[in-house]
Amino acid sequence: MTAQLPYPPLDPTDKNGFSYETVLKRWPIIITGVIDELHQQCHNLSLELQKGAGPRDILEAKIKEALAIVNEISKLKYEMARDRPLNPVPEDGEPYSDLYNKELESLAGEAKNTWFTAPWLYAECYLYRLLRSYLAQTQHWKDFDPFLAQKIRTFKHSYNSILQLATSMHELEADKEILVSDDKLEVFFRQMIQMSLWGNATDLSLLTHLSVTDIERLQAVGKEAQAARHEFILKDDQDAVWNHFKSLKKARVDIILDNSGFELFTDLVFADFLVTYTPHVDKVIFHPKMFPWFVSDVTPPDFAQSFELLLDPAFFDSVSEDQSNNRQHLIAMVNRWKGYVESGVFVLSVALESRFGEDTHDIADFWTSPYPYWNMESLAPELFGRLKTSDLVIFKGDLNYRKLTGDLKWPAWTPFAEALRGLAGSFPILSLRTNKADVVVGVDRAVAEELDAKSGNKWRVDGSYALISFLGRTTDT
């Protein structure tokens, strides 16, 4: 597996690396959470049985299947803690089990097929594919998302930030005439990129109040703010992104989604800005995962449900009287998004009603493969062909970054284009990533070495630092 790679993959054999801590601590916690959720589901079903609230045979069958899944996951947790070999993914009728198992055979040949020796990227993808397989093989749990309750709880805590962004967009609507010139539009565009970049940090002030009278001050403050943040944005390609963006006309943007909940909300705000307030974009395609993945990644049901939750006054905690106007701004904005979905301005790459594990015929399956994105052309030619016609492909978050770069032990000063390998230049790529894993590229060598000396790998994994990485198209479409 590693013979043809320029650097070895990150793996848990380095006890100082984040991958070792992941296998030792983080994965067992995640697995325990799934077990707890299934036990809660069984408890609820038992209450329904006691009340006679449904067909007894179906309720009993659901409980029996759930307990069987718990048993399988418990064995998985036991084997992980003892560094046992990874077992083949069952042939469950869903995509890529054969690819996972082919790679597993290769790792076995290298004696790297146990939980603490397998490449981190492969093993983490394998874990979620295996959890999916346990559910896919059942009659009653095929459509169950074991992370949904956690995703919804987190989303509920984001209300103040959601209202703040909705009001900022409302104010932008009132003052949209200020966007007619590129120099003013550029300020807003940069604000939106940074809002999307830090979209999973709900305690940040994401957008400044924007008005006609503020614009001159904002241009200065915006530059000052970006300068102040530069120590945290270790690679900042905003100039290159803007130069590419301002040349576009009636363009299509693709967003490879990361987390559901608040981050998806910020992605929708960014997309709304692009199509509503700029002359450069008239369509945005959102790319989800096809089954519950890395706990919080967006699935088709998550995407569809987000609109319903945002419009439901009972979902969030009670709105205070002084937030009633903000609430109306949110409703207006989300209804605009619904209109965009209906008219094809906002498009999910797969059908909104898609079910977990559904074969998307090469459109979305690749996102849940164990392979780096430089394998896209050979493994997912239909998806690759579609992205080649995009005017800008935005990859959100940490896992997408790990897959863009192969999760290899690149020196931190490796050029972004080099780390993309065969994908480089295929289509315009913008990666917005807060650092939550070891792999980092495109950082000035002196800066990287200074941070390593100060904090070891902490700056690579704790989410304090970020990378805005852009590479344009260099091949013909």
C-alpha positions as a Markdown table, in Angstrom:
| # | Residue | x | y | z |
|---|---|---|---|---|
| 1 | Met | 0.0 | 0.0 | 0.0 |
| 2 | Thr | 2.8 | 2.5 | 0.9 |
| 3 | Ala | 5.4 | 1.4 | -1.6 |
| 4 | Gln | 4.3 | 4.0 | -4.3 |
| 5 | Leu | 3.6 | 6.8 | -1.9 |
| 6 | Pro | 6.1 | 9.7 | -1.5 |
| 7 | Tyr | 5.6 | 9.5 | 2.3 |
| 8 | Pro | 4.1 | 6.9 | 4.6 |
| 9 | Pro | 0.6 | 7.3 | 5.8 |
| 10 | Leu | -0.2 | 8.5 | 9.3 |
| 11 | Asp | -0.9 | 5.6 | 11.7 |
| 12 | Pro | -1.3 | 4.9 | 15.4 |
| 13 | Thr | 2.2 | 3.3 | 15.7 |
| 14 | Asp | 3.5 | 6.7 | 16.7 |
| 15 | Lys | 2.3 | 7.1 | 20.3 |
| 16 | Asn | 2.9 | 10.9 | 20.1 |
| 17 | Gly | 0.5 | 11.3 | 17.2 |
| 18 | Phe | -3.1 | 12.1 | 17.3 |
| 19 | Ser | -4.1 | 8.9 | 15.5 |
| 20 | Tyr | -2.8 | 6.8 | 18.5 |
| 21 | Glu | -5.0 | 8.9 | 20.9 |
| 22 | Thr | -7.9 | 8.4 | 18.5 |
| 23 | Val | -7.8 | 4.6 | 18.5 |
| 24 | Leu | -7.0 | 4.5 | 22.2 |
| 25 | Lys | -9.7 | 7.0 | 23.5 |
| 26 | Arg | -11.9 | 8.7 | 20.9 |
| 27 | Trp | -13.1 | 5.7 | 18.9 |
| 28 | Pro | -14.1 | 3.7 | 22.0 |
| 29 | Ile | -16.1 | 6.7 | 23.2 |
| 30 | Ile | -17.9 | 7.0 | 19.9 |
| 31 | Ile | -18.6 | 3.3 | 19.8 |
| 32 | Thr | -20.0 | 3.4 | 23.4 |
| 33 | Gly | -22.2 | 6.2 | 22.3 |
| 34 | Val | -23.7 | 4.1 | 19.5 |
| 35 | Ile | -24.3 | 1.2 | 22.0 |
| 36 | Asp | -26.0 | 3.6 | 24.5 |
| 37 | Glu | -28.2 | 5.0 | 21.7 |
| 38 | Leu | -29.3 | 1.5 | 20.7 |
| 39 | His | -30.1 | 0.6 | 24.3 |
| 40 | Gln | -32.2 | 3.8 | 24.5 |
| 41 | Gln | -34.0 | 2.8 | 21.4 |
| 42 | Cys | -34.7 | -0.7 | 22.9 |
| 43 | His | -35.9 | 0.9 | 26.1 |
| 44 | Asn | -38.4 | 3.1 | 24.1 |
| 45 | Leu | -39.6 | 0.1 | 22.2 |
| 46 | Ser | -40.1 | -1.9 | 25.4 |
| 47 | Leu | -42.3 | 0.9 | 26.7 |
| 48 | Glu | -44.3 | 0.7 | 23.5 |
| 49 | Leu | -44.7 | -3.0 | 24.0 |
| 50 | Gln | -46.0 | -2.5 | 27.6 |
| 51 | Lys | -48.5 | 0.1 | 26.3 |
| 52 | Gly | -49.5 | -2.0 | 23.4 |
| 53 | Ala | -48.6 | 0.9 | 21.1 |
| 54 | Gly | -47.8 | -1.2 | 18.1 |
| 55 | Pro | -47.7 | -4.6 | 16.5 |
| 56 | Arg | -46.1 | -6.9 | 19.1 |
| 57 | Asp | -44.2 | -9.0 | 16.6 |
| 58 | Ile | -42.6 | -6.0 | 14.9 |
| 59 | Leu | -41.6 | -4.4 | 18.2 |
| 60 | Glu | -40.1 | -7.6 | 19.4 |
| 61 | Ala | -38.2 | -8.1 | 16.1 |
| 62 | Lys | -36.8 | -4.6 | 16.3 |
| 63 | Ile | -35.6 | -5.1 | 19.8 |
| 64 | Lys | -34.0 | -8.5 | 18.9 |
| 65 | Glu | -32.2 | -6.9 | 15.9 |
| 66 | Ala | -31.0 | -4.0 | 18.0 |
| 67 | Leu | -29.6 | -6.2 | 20.7 |
| 68 | Ala | -27.8 | -8.3 | 18.0 |
| 69 | Ile | -26.2 | -5.1 | 16.7 |
| 70 | Val | -25.2 | -4.1 | 20.2 |
| 71 | Asn | -23.5 | -7.5 | 20.6 |
| 72 | Glu | -21.5 | -7.0 | 17.3 |
| 73 | Ile | -20.4 | -3.5 | 18.3 |
| 74 | Ser | -19.4 | -4.7 | 21.7 |
| 75 | Lys | -17.2 | -7.3 | 20.2 |
| 76 | Leu | -15.7 | -4.7 | 17.9 |
| 77 | Lys | -14.9 | -2.5 | 20.9 |
| 78 | Tyr | -13.3 | -5.5 | 22.7 |
| 79 | Glu | -11.1 | -6.4 | 19.6 |
| 80 | Met | -10.1 | -2.8 | 19.1 |
| 81 | Ala | -8.8 | -2.4 | 22.6 |
| 82 | Arg | -6.7 | -5.5 | 22.1 |
| 83 | Asp | -5.3 | -4.6 | 18.7 |
| 84 | Arg | -6.9 | -7.5 | 17.0 |
| 85 | Pro | -6.9 | -7.8 | 13.1 |
| 86 | Leu | -9.7 | -5.9 | 11.3 |
| 87 | Asn | -12.3 | -8.3 | 10.0 |
| 88 | Pro | -13.6 | -8.1 | 6.4 |
| 89 | Val | -16.6 | -5.9 | 5.8 |
| 90 | Pro | -19.6 | -8.2 | 5.2 |
| 91 | Glu | -21.1 | -8.4 | 1.7 |
| 92 | Asp | -24.1 | -6.4 | 2.7 |
| 93 | Gly | -25.3 | -5.3 | -0.8 |
| 94 | Glu | -24.1 | -1.7 | -0.3 |
| 95 | Pro | -21.2 | 0.0 | -2.2 |
| 96 | Tyr | -17.5 | -0.5 | -1.7 |
| 97 | Ser | -17.4 | -3.5 | 0.7 |
| 98 | Asp | -15.2 | -5.2 | -2.0 |
| 99 | Leu | -12.8 | -2.2 | -2.1 |
| 100 | Tyr | -12.5 | -2.1 | 1.7 |
| 101 | Asn | -11.8 | -5.8 | 1.8 |
| 102 | Lys | -9.3 | -5.7 | -1.1 |
| 103 | Glu | -7.4 | -3.0 | 0.7 |
| 104 | Leu | -7.6 | -5.0 | 3.9 |
| 105 | Glu | -6.0 | -8.0 | 2.2 |
| 106 | Ser | -3.2 | -5.7 | 1.0 |
| 107 | Leu | -2.6 | -4.4 | 4.6 |
| 108 | Ala | -2.6 | -8.0 | 5.9 |
| 109 | Gly | 0.3 | -8.7 | 3.5 |
| 110 | Glu | 2.2 | -5.8 | 5.1 |
| 111 | Ala | 1.3 | -6.9 | 8.6 |
| 112 | Lys | -0.6 | -3.6 | 9.0 |
| 113 | Asn | -4.1 | -4.9 | 9.4 |
| 114 | Thr | -4.7 | -4.4 | 13.2 |
| 115 | Trp | -6.4 | -1.5 | 14.9 |
| 116 | Phe | -3.1 | 0.0 | 16.1 |
| 117 | Thr | -1.1 | -0.6 | 13.0 |
| 118 | Ala | -3.4 | 0.1 | 10.1 |
| 119 | Pro | -3.2 | 3.5 | 8.3 |
| 120 | Trp | -5.3 | 5.9 | 10.2 |
| 121 | Leu | -7.4 | 7.1 | 7.3 |
| 122 | Tyr | -8.2 | 3.6 | 6.2 |
| 123 | Ala | -9.1 | 2.4 | 9.7 |
| 124 | Glu | -11.3 | 5.3 | 10.5 |
| 125 | Cys | -13.3 | 5.0 | 7.3 |
| 126 | Tyr | -13.4 | 1.2 | 7.8 |
| 127 | Leu | -14.9 | 1.7 | 11.3 |
| 128 | Tyr | -17.8 | 3.8 | 10.0 |
| 129 | Arg | -18.4 | 1.5 | 7.0 |
| 130 | Leu | -18.5 | -1.5 | 9.4 |
| 131 | Leu | -21.0 | 0.2 | 11.7 |
| 132 | Arg | -23.1 | 0.9 | 8.6 |
| 133 | Ser | -22.9 | -2.8 | 7.6 |
| 134 | Tyr | -24.3 | -3.9 | 11.0 |
| 135 | Leu | -27.4 | -1.8 | 10.3 |
| 136 | Ala | -27.6 | -2.5 | 6.6 |
| 137 | Gln | -28.0 | -6.2 | 7.2 |
| 138 | Thr | -31.1 | -5.8 | 9.3 |
| 139 | Gln | -34.8 | -5.5 | 8.4 |
| 140 | His | -35.8 | -2.8 | 10.8 |
| 141 | Trp | -32.7 | -0.6 | 11.2 |
| 142 | Lys | -31.5 | 0.1 | 7.7 |
| 143 | Asp | -32.6 | 3.7 | 7.9 |
| 144 | Phe | -31.5 | 4.3 | 11.5 |
| 145 | Asp | -28.9 | 7.0 | 12.1 |
| 146 | Pro | -27.2 | 6.2 | 15.5 |
| 147 | Phe | -25.7 | 9.7 | 15.6 |
| 148 | Leu | -28.9 | 11.7 | 14.8 |
| 149 | Ala | -29.9 | 12.5 | 18.4 |
| 150 | Gln | -26.4 | 13.8 | 19.1 |
| 151 | Lys | -26.4 | 15.9 | 15.9 |
| 152 | Ile | -29.8 | 17.5 | 16.8 |
| 153 | Arg | -28.7 | 18.2 | 20.4 |
| 154 | Thr | -25.7 | 20.1 | 19.1 |
| 155 | Phe | -27.7 | 22.0 | 16.6 |
| 156 | Lys | -30.2 | 23.2 | 19.2 |
| 157 | His | -27.3 | 25.0 | 21.0 |
| 158 | Ser | -26.5 | 27.1 | 18.0 |
| 159 | Tyr | -29.6 | 29.3 | 18.0 |
| 160 | Asn | -28.0 | 32.6 | 18.9 |
| 161 | Ser | -25.4 | 32.3 | 16.2 |
| 162 | Ile | -28.0 | 31.2 | 13.7 |
| 163 | Leu | -30.1 | 34.3 | 14.5 |
| 164 | Gln | -27.0 | 36.5 | 14.3 |
| 165 | Leu | -26.2 | 35.3 | 10.8 |
| 166 | Ala | -29.8 | 35.5 | 9.6 |
| 167 | Thr | -29.9 | 39.2 | 10.7 |
| 168 | Ser | -26.6 | 39.9 | 9.0 |
| 169 | Met | -28.0 | 38.5 | 5.7 |
| 170 | His | -31.2 | 40.5 | 6.2 |
| 171 | Glu | -29.1 | 43.7 | 6.5 |
| 172 | Leu | -27.1 | 42.7 | 3.4 |
| 173 | Glu | -30.4 | 42.4 | 1.5 |
| 174 | Ala | -31.3 | 46.0 | 2.5 |
| 175 | Asp | -27.9 | 47.3 | 1.5 |
| 176 | Lys | -27.1 | 45.1 | -1.5 |
| 177 | Glu | -26.5 | 48.1 | -3.8 |
| 178 | Ile | -23.1 | 48.4 | -2.2 |
| 179 | Leu | -22.0 | 45.2 | -3.8 |
| 180 | Val | -22.0 | 46.6 | -7.4 |
| 181 | Ser | -18.2 | 47.3 | -7.3 |
| 182 | Asp | -15.6 | 44.6 | -7.0 |
| 183 | Asp | -13.7 | 46.3 | -4.2 |
| 184 | Lys | -16.7 | 46.2 | -1.9 |
| 185 | Leu | -17.9 | 42.8 | -3.0 |
| 186 | Glu | -14.4 | 41.5 | -2.2 |
| 187 | Val | -14.7 | 42.5 | 1.5 |
| 188 | Phe | -18.0 | 40.5 | 1.8 |
| 189 | Phe | -16.6 | 37.6 | -0.1 |
| 190 | Arg | -13.6 | 37.3 | 2.3 |
| 191 | Gln | -16.0 | 37.6 | 5.3 |
| 192 | Met | -18.0 | 34.8 | 3.9 |
| 193 | Ile | -15.0 | 32.5 | 3.4 |
| 194 | Gln | -13.9 | 33.1 | 7.0 |
| 195 | Met | -17.5 | 32.5 | 8.3 |
| 196 | Ser | -17.5 | 29.2 | 6.4 |
| 197 | Leu | -14.0 | 28.3 | 7.6 |
| 198 | Trp | -14.8 | 28.8 | 11.2 |
| 199 | Gly | -18.4 | 27.5 | 10.8 |
| 200 | Asn | -18.0 | 24.9 | 13.5 |
| 201 | Ala | -17.0 | 27.4 | 16.1 |
| 202 | Thr | -20.3 | 28.8 | 17.2 |
| 203 | Asp | -18.8 | 31.1 | 19.8 |
| 204 | Leu | -17.0 | 33.2 | 17.3 |
| 205 | Ser | -18.4 | 36.5 | 16.0 |
| 206 | Leu | -19.0 | 35.3 | 12.4 |
| 207 | Leu | -20.0 | 38.4 | 10.5 |
| 208 | Thr | -19.7 | 42.1 | 11.2 |
| 209 | His | -22.8 | 44.3 | 11.0 |
| 210 | Leu | -22.7 | 45.6 | 7.4 |
| 211 | Ser | -24.3 | 48.8 | 6.1 |
| 212 | Val | -23.7 | 51.5 | 3.5 |
| 213 | Thr | -22.3 | 53.9 | 6.1 |
| 214 | Asp | -20.0 | 51.2 | 7.5 |
| 215 | Ile | -18.5 | 50.1 | 4.2 |
| 216 | Glu | -15.4 | 52.3 | 4.3 |
| 217 | Arg | -14.7 | 51.4 | 7.9 |
| 218 | Leu | -15.4 | 47.8 | 7.2 |
| 219 | Gln | -12.8 | 47.7 | 4.4 |
| 220 | Ala | -10.2 | 48.9 | 6.9 |
| 221 | Val | -11.4 | 46.8 | 9.8 |
| 222 | Gly | -11.8 | 43.8 | 7.5 |
| 223 | Lys | -8.2 | 44.1 | 6.5 |
| 224 | Glu | -7.1 | 44.6 | 10.1 |
| 225 | Ala | -9.2 | 41.7 | 11.2 |
| 226 | Gln | -7.7 | 39.4 | 8.6 |
| 227 | Ala | -4.2 | 40.6 | 9.5 |
| 228 | Ala | -4.9 | 39.8 | 13.2 |
| 229 | Arg | -6.2 | 36.3 | 12.2 |
| 230 | His | -3.3 | 35.6 | 10.0 |
| 231 | Glu | -1.4 | 34.0 | 12.8 |
| 232 | Phe | -4.2 | 31.5 | 13.1 |
| 233 | Ile | -4.8 | 31.0 | 9.3 |
| 234 | Leu | -1.4 | 29.5 | 8.5 |
| 235 | Lys | -2.1 | 29.2 | 4.8 |
| 236 | Asp | -4.2 | 32.0 | 3.4 |
| 237 | Asp | -5.1 | 31.8 | -0.3 |
| 238 | Gln | -7.9 | 34.3 | -0.2 |
| 239 | Asp | -6.2 | 36.6 | -2.8 |
| 240 | Ala | -6.0 | 33.7 | -5.3 |
| 241 | Val | -9.6 | 32.6 | -4.6 |
| 242 | Trp | -10.9 | 36.1 | -5.1 |
| 243 | Asn | -9.0 | 36.6 | -8.3 |
| 244 | His | -10.5 | 33.3 | -9.6 |
| 245 | Phe | -14.0 | 34.1 | -8.3 |
| 246 | Lys | -14.3 | 37.6 | -9.8 |
| 247 | Ser | -13.7 | 36.2 | -13.3 |
| 248 | Leu | -16.7 | 33.9 | -13.1 |
| 249 | Lys | -20.1 | 34.5 | -14.8 |
| 250 | Lys | -23.2 | 32.5 | -14.1 |
| 251 | Ala | -21.0 | 29.8 | -12.6 |
| 252 | Arg | -21.6 | 26.6 | -10.8 |
| 253 | Val | -20.1 | 26.0 | -7.4 |
| 254 | Asp | -19.9 | 22.5 | -5.7 |
| 255 | Ile | -19.6 | 22.2 | -1.9 |
| 256 | Ile | -18.3 | 18.9 | -0.6 |
| 257 | Leu | -20.1 | 19.0 | 2.8 |
| 258 | Asp | -18.6 | 18.3 | 6.2 |
| 259 | Asn | -20.7 | 18.5 | 9.4 |
| 260 | Ser | -24.5 | 18.8 | 9.6 |
| 261 | Gly | -26.2 | 21.3 | 12.0 |
| 262 | Phe | -24.6 | 24.6 | 12.4 |
| 263 | Glu | -21.8 | 24.1 | 9.9 |
| 264 | Leu | -24.3 | 23.1 | 7.2 |
| 265 | Phe | -26.2 | 26.2 | 8.1 |
| 266 | Thr | -23.1 | 28.3 | 7.4 |
| 267 | Asp | -22.6 | 26.5 | 4.1 |
| 268 | Leu | -26.1 | 27.4 | 3.1 |
| 269 | Val | -25.5 | 31.0 | 4.1 |
| 270 | Phe | -22.3 | 31.1 | 2.0 |
| 271 | Ala | -24.2 | 29.6 | -0.9 |
| 272 | Asp | -27.0 | 32.1 | -0.4 |
| 273 | Phe | -24.6 | 34.9 | -0.6 |
| 274 | Leu | -23.0 | 33.6 | -3.8 |
| 275 | Val | -26.3 | 33.2 | -5.7 |
| 276 | Thr | -28.3 | 36.1 | -4.2 |
| 277 | Tyr | -25.8 | 38.9 | -3.9 |
| 278 | Thr | -23.1 | 38.3 | -6.5 |
| 279 | Pro | -23.4 | 38.2 | -10.3 |
| 280 | His | -20.8 | 35.4 | -10.5 |
| 281 | Val | -22.8 | 32.2 | -9.4 |
| 282 | Asp | -26.2 | 30.9 | -10.3 |
| 283 | Lys | -26.1 | 27.4 | -9.0 |
| 284 | Val | -24.7 | 25.5 | -6.0 |
| 285 | Ile | -24.5 | 21.7 | -5.7 |
| 286 | Phe | -24.2 | 20.2 | -2.3 |
| 287 | His | -22.5 | 16.8 | -1.9 |
| 288 | Pro | -23.5 | 14.7 | 1.1 |
| 289 | Lys | -22.5 | 11.3 | 2.5 |
| 290 | Met | -24.8 | 8.3 | 1.8 |
| 291 | Phe | -24.9 | 6.9 | 5.3 |
| 292 | Pro | -24.0 | 8.2 | 8.8 |
| 293 | Trp | -20.4 | 9.0 | 8.7 |
| 294 | Phe | -17.8 | 10.3 | 11.1 |
| 295 | Val | -20.6 | 11.0 | 13.6 |
| 296 | Ser | -21.8 | 14.4 | 12.2 |
| 297 | Asp | -21.3 | 14.5 | 8.4 |
| 298 | Val | -24.3 | 15.6 | 6.3 |
| 299 | Thr | -26.5 | 12.9 | 4.9 |
| 300 | Pro | -29.5 | 13.5 | 2.5 |
| 301 | Pro | -32.0 | 13.2 | 5.5 |
| 302 | Asp | -29.9 | 15.7 | 7.4 |
| 303 | Phe | -30.0 | 18.2 | 4.5 |
| 304 | Ala | -33.7 | 17.9 | 4.1 |
| 305 | Gln | -34.4 | 18.1 | 7.8 |
| 306 | Ser | -32.3 | 21.2 | 8.4 |
| 307 | Phe | -34.9 | 23.4 | 6.6 |
| 308 | Glu | -37.7 | 21.9 | 8.7 |
| 309 | Leu | -35.9 | 22.4 | 12.0 |
| 310 | Leu | -34.9 | 26.0 | 11.2 |
| 311 | Leu | -38.5 | 26.9 | 10.5 |
| 312 | Asp | -39.9 | 25.0 | 13.5 |
| 313 | Pro | -40.3 | 27.5 | 16.5 |
| 314 | Ala | -40.6 | 24.5 | 18.9 |
| 315 | Phe | -37.2 | 23.1 | 17.9 |
| 316 | Phe | -35.0 | 25.7 | 19.5 |
| 317 | Asp | -35.3 | 27.1 | 23.0 |
| 318 | Ser | -37.9 | 29.8 | 23.5 |
| 319 | Val | -37.0 | 33.0 | 21.6 |
| 320 | Ser | -36.8 | 36.1 | 23.8 |
| 321 | Glu | -38.9 | 39.2 | 22.9 |
| 322 | Asp | -35.9 | 41.1 | 21.6 |
| 323 | Gln | -35.1 | 38.3 | 19.2 |
| 324 | Ser | -38.4 | 38.2 | 17.5 |
| 325 | Asn | -37.2 | 40.3 | 14.5 |
| 326 | Asn | -34.2 | 38.0 | 14.2 |
| 327 | Arg | -36.5 | 35.1 | 14.0 |
| 328 | Gln | -38.4 | 36.7 | 11.2 |
| 329 | His | -35.1 | 37.3 | 9.3 |
| 330 | Leu | -34.3 | 33.6 | 9.7 |
| 331 | Ile | -37.7 | 32.5 | 8.4 |
| 332 | Ala | -37.4 | 34.7 | 5.4 |
| 333 | Met | -33.9 | 33.4 | 4.6 |
| 334 | Val | -34.8 | 29.7 | 5.0 |
| 335 | Asn | -37.9 | 30.2 | 2.8 |
| 336 | Arg | -35.7 | 31.7 | 0.2 |
| 337 | Trp | -33.5 | 28.6 | 0.4 |
| 338 | Lys | -36.5 | 26.4 | 0.0 |
| 339 | Gly | -37.4 | 28.3 | -3.1 |
| 340 | Tyr | -33.9 | 27.8 | -4.4 |
| 341 | Val | -34.1 | 24.1 | -3.8 |
| 342 | Glu | -37.5 | 24.0 | -5.7 |
| 343 | Ser | -36.1 | 26.0 | -8.6 |
| 344 | Gly | -32.8 | 24.1 | -8.9 |
| 345 | Val | -30.5 | 26.9 | -7.8 |
| 346 | Phe | -29.6 | 24.8 | -4.7 |
| 347 | Val | -29.2 | 21.2 | -5.7 |
| 348 | Leu | -28.3 | 18.1 | -3.7 |
| 349 | Ser | -26.0 | 15.9 | -5.7 |
| 350 | Val | -28.4 | 12.9 | -5.1 |
| 351 | Ala | -32.2 | 12.8 | -4.6 |
| 352 | Leu | -33.4 | 14.5 | -1.4 |
| 353 | Glu | -35.3 | 11.4 | -0.5 |
| 354 | Ser | -32.3 | 9.1 | -1.0 |
| 355 | Arg | -32.1 | 6.3 | 1.6 |
| 356 | Phe | -28.9 | 5.3 | 3.5 |
| 357 | Gly | -26.7 | 3.0 | 1.5 |
| 358 | Glu | -28.4 | 3.6 | -1.8 |
| 359 | Asp | -26.3 | 3.0 | -4.8 |
| 360 | Thr | -25.8 | 6.5 | -6.4 |
| 361 | His | -24.1 | 5.1 | -9.5 |
| 362 | Asp | -20.8 | 6.8 | -8.8 |
| 363 | Ile | -22.2 | 10.2 | -7.8 |
| 364 | Ala | -21.8 | 10.1 | -4.0 |
| 365 | Asp | -20.5 | 6.6 | -3.0 |
| 366 | Phe | -16.8 | 7.7 | -3.3 |
| 367 | Trp | -17.1 | 10.1 | -0.4 |
| 368 | Thr | -17.4 | 7.1 | 1.9 |
| 369 | Ser | -14.6 | 5.1 | 0.4 |
| 370 | Pro | -11.3 | 4.6 | 2.2 |
| 371 | Tyr | -9.3 | 6.2 | -0.6 |
| 372 | Pro | -7.6 | 9.6 | -1.1 |
| 373 | Tyr | -9.3 | 11.9 | -3.5 |
| 374 | Trp | -6.4 | 11.6 | -6.0 |
| 375 | Asn | -8.0 | 8.1 | -6.8 |
| 376 | Met | -11.3 | 9.8 | -7.8 |
| 377 | Glu | -10.7 | 9.6 | -11.6 |
| 378 | Ser | -10.1 | 5.9 | -11.6 |
| 379 | Leu | -12.6 | 4.8 | -8.9 |
| 380 | Ala | -15.4 | 7.3 | -9.5 |
| 381 | Pro | -15.1 | 8.5 | -13.1 |
| 382 | Glu | -18.7 | 9.8 | -13.2 |
| 383 | Leu | -18.2 | 12.0 | -10.1 |
| 384 | Phe | -14.8 | 13.1 | -11.4 |
| 385 | Gly | -16.3 | 14.1 | -14.8 |
| 386 | Arg | -19.0 | 16.2 | -13.1 |
| 387 | Leu | -16.6 | 18.0 | -10.8 |
| 388 | Lys | -14.3 | 18.8 | -13.9 |
| 389 | Thr | -17.2 | 20.9 | -15.2 |
| 390 | Ser | -17.5 | 22.9 | -12.0 |
| 391 | Asp | -16.2 | 26.4 | -11.7 |
| 392 | Leu | -15.2 | 26.0 | -8.1 |
| 393 | Val | -15.2 | 23.0 | -5.8 |
| 394 | Ile | -15.2 | 23.8 | -2.1 |
| 395 | Phe | -14.0 | 21.0 | 0.2 |
| 396 | Lys | -15.2 | 21.7 | 3.8 |
| 397 | Gly | -13.5 | 20.5 | 7.0 |
| 398 | Asp | -10.8 | 18.2 | 8.3 |
| 399 | Leu | -11.6 | 14.8 | 6.8 |
| 400 | Asn | -12.0 | 16.2 | 3.3 |
| 401 | Tyr | -8.5 | 17.8 | 3.8 |
| 402 | Arg | -7.1 | 14.5 | 5.0 |
| 403 | Lys | -8.4 | 12.8 | 1.9 |
| 404 | Leu | -7.2 | 15.5 | -0.4 |
| 405 | Thr | -3.7 | 15.1 | 0.9 |
| 406 | Gly | -3.9 | 11.3 | 1.4 |
| 407 | Asp | -3.3 | 11.7 | 5.2 |
| 408 | Leu | 0.5 | 11.2 | 4.6 |
| 409 | Lys | 3.4 | 12.3 | 6.7 |
| 410 | Trp | 4.1 | 15.3 | 4.4 |
| 411 | Pro | 6.5 | 17.9 | 5.6 |
| 412 | Ala | 4.2 | 20.8 | 6.6 |
| 413 | Trp | 5.9 | 23.1 | 4.0 |
| 414 | Thr | 5.0 | 20.7 | 1.1 |
| 415 | Pro | 3.1 | 22.8 | -1.6 |
| 416 | Phe | -0.6 | 22.1 | -1.6 |
| 417 | Ala | -0.5 | 21.2 | -5.3 |
| 418 | Glu | 2.2 | 18.6 | -4.6 |
| 419 | Ala | 0.1 | 17.0 | -1.8 |
| 420 | Leu | -2.9 | 16.8 | -4.2 |
| 421 | Arg | -0.9 | 14.6 | -6.5 |
| 422 | Gly | -2.9 | 13.5 | -9.5 |
| 423 | Leu | -6.0 | 15.6 | -8.5 |
| 424 | Ala | -4.0 | 18.8 | -8.8 |
| 425 | Gly | -5.3 | 21.1 | -11.6 |
| 426 | Ser | -8.3 | 18.9 | -12.5 |
| 427 | Phe | -10.8 | 21.5 | -11.3 |
| 428 | Pro | -10.5 | 24.6 | -9.2 |
| 429 | Ile | -10.2 | 23.5 | -5.5 |
| 430 | Leu | -10.8 | 25.5 | -2.4 |
| 431 | Ser | -10.2 | 23.7 | 0.9 |
| 432 | Leu | -11.5 | 25.4 | 4.1 |
| 433 | Arg | -10.1 | 23.4 | 7.0 |
| 434 | Thr | -9.5 | 24.0 | 10.7 |
| 435 | Asn | -6.7 | 21.8 | 11.9 |
| 436 | Lys | -8.0 | 18.7 | 13.8 |
| 437 | Ala | -5.5 | 16.1 | 12.5 |
| 438 | Asp | -1.8 | 15.7 | 12.0 |
| 439 | Val | -1.5 | 16.2 | 8.3 |
| 440 | Val | -0.7 | 19.8 | 7.3 |
| 441 | Val | 0.8 | 21.2 | 4.0 |
| 442 | Gly | 1.4 | 24.6 | 2.5 |
| 443 | Val | 2.7 | 26.2 | 5.7 |
| 444 | Asp | 5.9 | 28.3 | 5.7 |
| 445 | Arg | 8.7 | 26.1 | 7.0 |
| 446 | Ala | 9.9 | 28.6 | 9.6 |
| 447 | Val | 6.4 | 28.9 | 11.0 |
| 448 | Ala | 5.8 | 25.2 | 11.1 |
| 449 | Glu | 9.1 | 24.5 | 12.9 |
| 450 | Glu | 8.4 | 27.3 | 15.4 |
| 451 | Leu | 5.0 | 25.9 | 16.2 |
| 452 | Asp | 6.4 | 22.4 | 16.5 |
| 453 | Ala | 9.0 | 23.6 | 18.9 |
| 454 | Lys | 6.4 | 25.4 | 21.0 |
| 455 | Ser | 3.7 | 22.9 | 21.3 |
| 456 | Gly | 4.6 | 19.6 | 19.5 |
| 457 | Asn | 1.7 | 18.6 | 17.4 |
| 458 | Lys | -1.0 | 20.5 | 19.3 |
| 459 | Trp | -1.2 | 23.2 | 16.7 |
| 460 | Arg | -2.1 | 20.6 | 14.1 |
| 461 | Val | -5.0 | 19.0 | 16.0 |
| 462 | Asp | -6.7 | 21.3 | 18.5 |
| 463 | Gly | -8.7 | 23.4 | 16.0 |
| 464 | Ser | -7.1 | 26.7 | 16.9 |
| 465 | Tyr | -5.4 | 27.1 | 13.5 |
| 466 | Ala | -6.7 | 26.9 | 10.0 |
| 467 | Leu | -5.8 | 26.6 | 6.4 |
| 468 | Ile | -7.4 | 28.3 | 3.3 |
| 469 | Ser | -5.9 | 26.4 | 0.4 |
| 470 | Phe | -6.7 | 27.1 | -3.2 |
| 471 | Leu | -5.5 | 25.6 | -6.5 |
| 472 | Gly | -6.9 | 26.6 | -9.9 |
| 473 | Arg | -7.6 | 24.4 | -12.9 |
| 474 | Thr | -4.6 | 23.6 | -15.0 |
| 475 | Thr | -6.0 | 21.0 | -17.4 |
| 476 | Asp | -8.6 | 21.2 | -20.0 |
| 477 | Thr | -12.2 | 20.2 | -19.1 |
